[in-house]
Amino acid sequence: MLRKFVPAIAALLAAIGAGPAHANDLYPSKPVKIIVPFTAGTATDTVTRIIAGALTQSLGQPVIVENRAGADGAIGAVEVARAAPDGYTLLMSTNGFCAVPSMRKNPPYHPLDDYTRISMVGRYSFFLYVNATVPARSLQELLDYGRAHPGKLNYATGNPTGIVATGQMLSLSKVNMLQVPYKGEPAGVTDLVANRVQLMFATPTTAGQYVAQGKLRMLATTLPTRSPAFPDTPTMEQAGVPGFSVSSWAALQGPANMPADRVERLSRAMAQALQQDDVKQQLARQNFLPASSTPTELEAFIKEQLAIYAQTLKEAHVQPE
């Protein structure tokens, strides 16, 4: 009789032993958090919240967005690097993620060793805006005015893109202006509209409405080609600054050493989210160009961007702090 029950007992014990392991593989089994390293109302915050809704549907668990602004995005990035590598705390990184290590004498994180690549998300449309009182209707006129009136123009920066883009523009055009740093893009745009600063690289998410109101002018875009939404606005090269190379992007990453199956799950979910028609329509209204990738493709892209930003910052004479 005992021999008859041995296989059954063995099978039961195996099932009991496998139960918890199987349950742990059901990812995600609780809400997933995406850290946005910038303030609410920024382009990255808006884009992430749009995508989070679609990811919630794909993953079957709430995807929550939390803002951890400060230090050019480094505060949020460090928080994710220190999180458990279980796929429940993620980072919506931007090109500033690759710029910060070259902007600090003691970098707060290692962009390759401290993170797991998941998926590219897409590219932002950054534009150069000036206050409507500035006597310049083209980028060339703005630069000529800056040369002729040293100390007259101040520029705002609210993120690493603004710092690097303006630095490269001024370096290539041999113009000096004073930087006024802000904790986020919205605060900088507010002072730009009030003419406390005269120019700023920003996104249509925060600055576009003021162009329609006649308070700001849009002079050029950092995109490699003209934006379909603003076909009359030239690229930086077309506007008279050849050699301009700064671009702005977003990518989803997590802490180092995440399980491969969870990385794959998130990467597939991102690809699915960016293909949804309602998501594409909402992102188009933000002038954001969606584009997913595999983790391997993102790894190669991050390495390339690190090299580009190190060189760009050096050429723009941006000194590490």
Secondary structure, 3 states (H helix, E strand, C coil): CHHHHHHHHHHHHHHHHHHHHHHHCCCCCCCEEEEECCCCCCHHHHHHHHHHHHHHHHHCCCEEEEECCCHHHHHHHHHHHCCCCCCCEEEEEECHHHHHHHHCCCCCCCCCCCEEEEEEEEECCCEEEEECCCCCCCHHHHHHHHHHCCCCCEEEECCHHHHHHHHHHHHHHCCCCEEEECCCHHHHHHHHHCCCCCEEEECHHHHHHHHHCCCEEEEEECCCCCCCCCCCCCECCCCCCCCCCCCCEEEEEEECCCCHHHHHHHHHHHHHHHHCHHHHHHHHHCCCEECCCCHHHHHHHHHHHHHHHHHHHHHCCCCCC
